[in-house]
C-alpha cells in the first residue's frame, strides 16, 4: 500500500518531534505531514540539557533550571552565576508526551507506527518504507541513520562522549538545587578526559553522572562504579537509586551533510546538529528544525539551513585532535578556558555566538603548543571533511549582486550612447556586445540565486525584491512565475513534470522554442514594446544601437542560458549516476566555466548543491554525492 504526503518525518526522537512542533508553531495547514517511528511510547530514558534564556524553546517543560554553575579541578573550583541565562533540563518522557499531545490535537500531522526499513529517493520521489506500507512524499526529514556518504567518511579523530550514572534520593538534604556541577575533573582520568556531572533537582535528589571523552567507551558498570565512588566521596548520607542512565554519543570529525539526496534531509545528530567538541545538541536541533519548519510552511519545501561560520568547525577540530591524541592535556585546557573568561562567557563561545575578536583574545591566553602543533593536520582534515557551505551572511551575496547589476547597467548605458571604448569600430562593437551579453546573463543568474535564497540568506523579502528587480530589468519577466517553475524543475528534472524540459521533441530548435514559450507572456511582450518605444521615441536612441546593444545581447543571453543551463545538462542520454538528479555537467576549467555561464555548466553539482551561489559552485566541481553512482 502506497500513501502520499507533502512531508514525511522519519523518527520520533528529539529532532523529529521538534520539527513537528515547530511546523505547528509556524502555522502548518493545507499540507499533509506524517511522523513515522516504531513506537510513540514516552520512555523515561534520558535527559536533554541546554543553556538559554527563560523563554528558550521547551524551557517551559524543563524539570529544573539552574542559575549557578560549578566547575572543579584538582587545584581549583569555580562557582559562578550564569548571568542572563539558565541551564535547563528536560526529561525525554515529558517532552515526548507534550509534543504528541499537541500533534494529536491538531488535524495536520499524522502519526504512523512501523519499523523503518528504508529511507531514500528514486525517480518517483522520496520515500519511507515500513513492513506494512510504502510512504511517498515530496520531502523527507529523517533522524534515523547517517547518509551513505556520511557513513563512509573516514574518521581521523573518532572521539566518543560516553557516560553513565544514577539518579538518587538521599536521606539528608545534601544538594543545592540552585547550582549544578557542569564538570568536576577531580576524578581519575582513566586514559581519557573524565569528569563528573551533577544535576540537583531538590535538596535530596540529583543525577550524578560519570562522563568521559575517549575513543573506546567504558562499559556501563564502570561508569556506574565511578559515579557511586564520587557520591561516597562527596556526600556522607544514605541514598536510594531511582534510575540509572547510560549512553554514548559520537564526538567525531564526521560533519554529516544536511541532505542525503535532493529531497531527503537529515536532522538531529545524523544531520550534524551535535557540536563535536562538547556533545551538546538540544538547542542546535531547535534552531535547525525551527528554520526548516518555517521555510516549509512559507514555501512548501525544505531548504538547507545556513550553518555557523567555518572557524567554529576549525576550533572544534583543534580540540578534538587534543582529546584524541593528547587526552592528558584535556583537563588543564578546560581549566584554562574557564579560568580566562568565566563560565557564562565560555557557554556563549560554545554556543557559537561570539565575535572573532573575542575568540582571539581567548585563544591567545591558552597554551599555544598543543593548538599550534595541530593546525596543519586540522586544516587538512577540515578541507577533507567539509564541502563548501551555504552562505550565512548577506554581505557577499549583496555585493556580488550589486557588482553584476551595476556592471550590466553601465555596459548597457555606454553601448546605447555609443560611448564605450572603440565605439564605431566593428571589433570593439562586437566585443562590447559580447560583454553586454555576458553581463545580461549575469543579471538572470542573480535572479536565479535569489530564487534559492542565496543573495541575502534568511531574508526572504530581500531575496524576492532583488530577484524581482533582476528579472524585470532583464526582460520584464514575472519573478513569481519563474521562481515557481524553477523549483518544479529542481523537484523533477528532465521529466514530463519539468517546465524546462522539451515537449516531445528534444531537437535543439524545437526545445529552445518551447523553452521560450514557457516564459514569454503578453504582459512581458507589452513591457518590451513599451521599453523599445521609450528608448527610440522618447530618449531618441538610434534604432541601430538599440538593436545592437540591447536586443542582440538579450537574445544571445537566452541562448547562453538555454544551451549551458538546460540543453547540454538535461538533453536525453546518459546522466551522471542513476539517482534522481538527472543532469550532467560540462567539465570546463573554472575560468572557462565562469565565462561560459557563471559556472552553470557544473550543472549536476548545482542540482546536488542548490544551496551554493554561483560564485561558490566551482568549488564542488566533480562532486558526485547525493545519490549519484
Secondary structure, DSSP 8 states (H G I E B T S, - for coil): -EEEEEEEEE--SHHHHHHHHHHHHTT--SS-EEEEES--------EEEEEE-TTSTTGGG-SEEESEEEEE-SS-EEEEE-TT-EEEEEEHHHHHHHHHHHHHHSSSEEEEE----EEEEETTEEEEE-SS-EEEEEEEEE-SS--HHHHT---SS--EEEEEEEEEEESS----TTEEEEEE--S--TTSEEEEEEEEEETTEEEEEEEEEESS---HHHHHHHHHHHHHHH--S-EEEEEEEEEEEE-SS----SEEETTEEE-GGGGT-S-TTT---HHHHHHHHHHHHHHHHHHSS--------HHHHHHHHHHHHHHHH-GGGHHHHHHHHHHHH-HHHHHHHHTT---HHHHHHHHTTS-HHHHHHHHHHHHHHHHHH--------HHHHHHHHHHHHHHHHHHHHHHHHT-STTTTSHHHHHHHHHHHHHHHHHHHHHHHHHHTT-SSTT-HHHHHHHHHHHHHHHHS--HHHHHHHHHHHHHSTTSTT-TTS-SS--SHHHHHHHHHHHH--HHHHHHHHHHHHIIIIIS---HHHHIIIIIHHHHHHHHHHHIIIIIHHHSSS--SSSSS---------HHHHHHHHTTTT-HHHHHHTTTS-HHHHGGGTT---SS--
